[in-house]
Structures are given as structure tokens and as C-alpha cells.
């Protein structure tokens, strides 16, 4: 595994992510209370929608803290590959929380406002805008914290921030970033809706702001859930890592053909690698065993996150060789396209 990938797996990274989550949790708890009180006082649907958003985010941060704690437990007899996928499970719950508590409640508030109208007072407008202004500052501070950590990860990985956001292997950090970004945009939408309501006296603007906030939350929840689903099902390692492993195996003089290379991320610190190889002829059983032990040891030394390595010796047929060659060309093309995007 590359140096950058090893650095991102450092336990210190978990400590930084934990701090980031705690910062987001503290900000969301304070903001949720302020939005709720302000929304009840002013009867503002947009502010109540934002309160639901902040409550959902607060609950999600609790899920993420649980994932950071539980995913580091050692492997046992019931879970021989460890608990690394706990992060993906709790991130999935966080996405469901955003959808149910944030998105659905925002839709409800918007529809209710369109149906029954509103009763905000001039003082209510002032309270709403003041609360939203404070919320924007707090959410922005939490977002800056998440972006600083992502920038550090990107620098260690020698790649751009956009790619780090798309492909970073820490679902907790990615969820915090999505929540904070959505929260800032949601607050802006609420400010615009309340402002237009204040200027025109038409609550439809505020109601539509609530509906837009709901749509935004549903979209973000779907994206996060989709990523967590892929990781829970069994997502392959990064194409660059797969090509590095393939090149390493091709360089071994005892290996004639790498007929199959399968990988699966078991968490942020663990990767399973299963390989079928066809060895050169003329080797006795003792030599085969020594070669496999050496190759496996070299792989785990070079890529510490590849801690679950399985090598299987098979006789490759012509069909196997053709398929393996096609898969290798496809892998090379994927890596080249990825590098071109950078």
C-alpha cells in the first residue's frame, strides 16, 4: 500500500476524526435548541425545519462516535475479520436519520405552511434571522474543521481535495462533511425564504424554503446511504492499490500467471486480498510452500492494511489467462482515467 494510504490508516487519524465529530455534535446541539425555541416563538416553518435538521445531525454524530469506538475492537471467534465494517453500518444509520428526521419533517413543515398559512410577527422575523445567522456561523466553523482535516488527508495522499472527498476511506469524516455542508446550505435557504416572506408577506417563500431543505436532505441521505451500502456489501480496494499488488505479483519469478486478484475493504484499517496464481513448473511441494509464505509476508510488509492475504495455487487454462489479461487491461485503464481526472 502506498505511503499515503498507510498514513491515512494511522490511529491518530481516528483521534482527529473523533475531535471533528465532537465539534460538529456540540455545534448541532446548541443550534438545534436555539432553532427549536426560535421556531416555536415565531411559528416559522423554515426555522422548525432547520431545527429538525440539527436534531437529526446531532443524533447522527452520536452514531458516528459509536462507529469510531466499536470499529476498533479486535477480531474474535464470531468476527474473525474484525469489526471494521461497523463504521459503514453506523454511517448507514446516520443516512437514514437524515432522511427520516430531517428530510421528512422539512417536507411536512413546508406542506403545512402552504396549506394553513403562517402567523409570524415582526419580532418573529427578527428572532428567526438572528438564530439563523448564529447557526450559519456555528455550522460554518464545524465545516471548516472538517475541511481542514480533509485537506490534510489529501496532502498526505498526494491528491486533490475533491478526489479525497469522493474516495476518502473514512465514512465518519465524509458524513460530517456532508452534514455540515448541507446544514450551511440549508441555513442559507432558510434565510432567503424568511427574508422574502418578511418583504412580501407571502409565507409561500418560506414554505418552499422548507421543501427545498427537505429535498436537499433526502438527496444527501441517499448519497450517503448508497456509499455505505456499497461498503457493507463488499467494496474493492482502490484501483491504484490493486494495480500495485498486481505488479508486485507479476514481478515474482516463481509466478507464471496471476489468474485472479480479488480485494475487499474490511474497514479503514483492514483489506482482504485473495489471489489465484499459476506457478512455474518444476517446483516441489516444499518450494511451493516457502514461496507462498515469502510472497504473503512481503505483501503484508509492503501494504500493512492488506492484513488478510490468501494465496491459492491453481493451474490456469487458456481461458483463465485471456480473462486475466482482459481484467488487467481494464484495471490499467481505470487507473489511467483516475489519474487523468486529477
N, C-alpha and C positions, 0 to 999 in steps of 0.2 A: 504494500500500500504506500502511496506517496507520502512524503513528509507532512504535507498539509493535512491529509486525511488522518494521520496519526495525531497531529496536534488537536484536531477537532474532537478526537475521541478522549482527550485528556480529561481526567476527573475535574480539574479546575474549571473546565467549560461548564460542567453541571452546576458548579457553585455560582458562576456568573449568571447562568440561566435562572437559577433559583432566586438570586437577587432581583433580576429583571421581572420575574413573576410576582415577587413580593411588592415591588414598586407599583406594578400595574394593579395588584389587588388593593393596596392601600388607597391608591387614587380612585379606583372604581367604587370602593365602599363609601368614601366621603362624598363623591359625586352623586352616587345613587341616592343617598339620604337627602342631599340638597335638591336634586331634581324632583324627588318624590314630594317633599314638603312644598317646594315651589309650584309643582304641578297641581297639588291639591288646593293650594291657596288661590291660584289663578285660574284653575279649571282649564289648563292648556293641554290639548291632546298631543301636541308635538313634544312638550316637556314630559308628559307622562310616558310617551313612547320612549323617549330618551332615558327615563328612569328605569323602565323595563329593560332597556338595552344594557344599562350599567349593572343592574341586578344580575342579569344573565352573564355578563362578563365577570362579575365577582365570583359567581358560582363556578364558572369555568376555570378561573385561576386556582380555586381550591382543587378542582380535578387535576390541573396541571401539576400542582405541588404534590399531589398523591402519586402522579405518574413518575415524577423525579425521584421520589423516595422508594417506591415499590420496584421500579425497573432495575435498580442496582443490586437487588438481592442475588445471592449466589445460587447456582444451579443445584437442584436436589433430585431425588429419585422420581418425583412426579413431573418435574420440569427439567429434564436433562440438558436442554439448551438454554436454561436461564429464563429470566423474566424481562428481557429487553423489550419485548413487544407490548408490555404494559403501557409504555408511552403512547403507542398507537391506539390502544383501546381507550385510554382516558382522553386522548385528543378527539377521538370519535364522539365520546360523550359530551365533550365541550362543544363540538359542532352541533349536536342535537340540542343542547341547551340554548345555543344562539338562535336556532330555528324556532324552537317552541316558545321560549320565554321572551326572546327579543322580537323576532320577525312576526310571529302570530299576534302578539299583543299590540304591536305597532299597527298592523292591519286592522285589528279590532278598534283601536282608538281613532284611526282615520275614518273608517266607515261610520262609526258612531257620530263623529263630528259632522260628517256630511249629512247624516240622517236627521240629527236633532239640533244642529247649530251649536253656538257656544255662548258663554256669558262672561268673557274676560272683561276686566275693568282696566282703566288706565294704570292704576297701581299694579294690576296683574301683569301688564306688559313689562313694566319696569323690573318686577321680580323675575319674570321669565328670562329677559335678556341678560340680567345680572348673573343669574345662575348659569346660563349657557356660556357666558363669557368666562366665568371662573372654570367651568367644565372644560372649555377648549384649552385653557392654559394647562390644566392638570393632565388632560389626555395627551396634549402635545408633549409635555415633559416625559410622560411614560413612553410615548412613541420615540422620542429622541433617544432614550435609554436603550430601547430595543434596536434602533438603527445603529447606534454606536457599537453594540455587540456584534451585529451582523457585519458591519464594516470590518471589524477586527477579524471575524471568521473568514471573510472574503480575502483580506490581505494575507492571512496565513495560508489560504488555499490558492493564492496567486490567480484569482479570478474576480470578475466584476461583481458588484453588489446585486445586480438583477439576477445573475445566474445563481448566486448564493441564496437569494430569496426563493428562487424556483426549486433548487436542488439541495439546499441545506438539509442535513440529516437529523436535525433536532426538531421534532414536531411541536414541542412545548414552546420553543422560541418562535417558530413560524405562526403558531396560534396567537401568541401575544401580539406579534406584529400585525396580524390580520385584524385582531380585535381593536387595537389602538388606532390603526389606520381607519377602520370602519367607524370607530367612535368619533374621531375628528371630523370625518366627512358627514356623519350623522348630525353632529352638533351644528356644522355649517348649514346643512339643510334645514334644521330646526330654526336657526337664527333667521334665515331667509323667509321661511314660512311665517314665523311670528312677526317679522318686520313688515311683510306685505299685508298681513292681517291687520296690523296696527295702522298702516297707512290707508287701507281701503275699507276696513271694517268688514271684510268678507272672510269668514272663517274657512272657506274652501281652500285658501292658500295654505293654511296651517294643516288642514286635513290632508291635503295632497303631500305635504312635507312628511307627515306620519306614514302615509302609504309608501313614499319613496324610501324612507328609512327602513320600513318593513321589507321592501323588495331588495334593498341593499344587504340587509342581514340574511335573508334567505339565500341570496347568491353566494355570500361569503361562507355561510354554513354548508352549502352544497359543495363548494370547492374544498373546504377543509375535510368534510366527510369523505369525499372522493379520494383524497390523498391518503387518509387514514385507512380507508377500505383497501386500497392497493397494497399498503404496507402490511396490513393484517393478513391479507390473502397470501402474500409472499412476493415481495418486490426484489428484483435482481439488483446486484451491486452496480455501482456507477460504471458506464461503458469503458471509461478510461482505465479503471481498476481491472476490469475483465480482460482488456487487451494487454495490460501489463502482465497479468498472470499467464495469459496465452503465450506471450512472447517468451516469458521465463521457461515455460514448459517446452516450447519449441527448441530452445537452446540446449536442453538436456540431451546429451549424446545417446543416452540409453532409450530415449523415446522416439519411436518411429512416427507415430501419428497421435495427435490429440483428437479423439473421435467425438468427445462430448465434454463441454465445460458448462456446469450449472452453478449459479450462485444465488443466495437468498440472504437478505438482511434480516438478522435476528434481533436487531436493536441498534442503538447508536454506537455500541462498543463491540458488537459481535457480528460476524458474517460467516455463513456456511458456504463451503466450496466443495463441490462434488465433481470429480473428473474421471472419465474413462480414457485410458491410454492403451495404445498398442506398442509394446516394447520390441526392440530389435531382436532378431533370432539369436540362438546360441547361448542364452543365459540360463543357468540352473536356478533352482528354487531359492537357494541361499542368496545368490546375487540379486535376484528379483526383490527379495525382502529388504536387503540392505539399500538398494536403490530407492525403493518406495519410502523407507524411513528417512533417508537423507533428503529426498525431494520434499517430503512433508515438513521436515524440520527447517529446511531452507525457506520454505514458503511462509511458515509462521514467524520466522525471524525477520523476514523482509516485510511482511504485512501483518503486524500484530493483531489487527482486527479480524483477520482470517483465522479465527481460533478453532474453527470446526472444519477440518480438511479431511476429505475422504477420497482415496485413490483406488480405482478399480482397474485391474488389468484385463483387457478383452482383446480378441482378435478382430481387427477392423476389416470389414468387407469393402469391396469396391464402392458399394452404395454408401457405406458409412464415411468413406474418405471423400466422396463427392459432396455429401451433405455437410461434412465438417468444413470443407473448403468454402462452400457457399455461405455458411454461418460466419466464417472468419471474414470473408469479404464484406458481409453485411455489418459486422461489428466495426471493421475499419471505416466503412462509410459513415456509420453513426458517429464515431469519434471525430472524424474529419468535419462532419457537418456541425458538430457541437463546438469544435474549435473555431470554425469559420464564424459562428454566431458571436463569438467573443471578440 
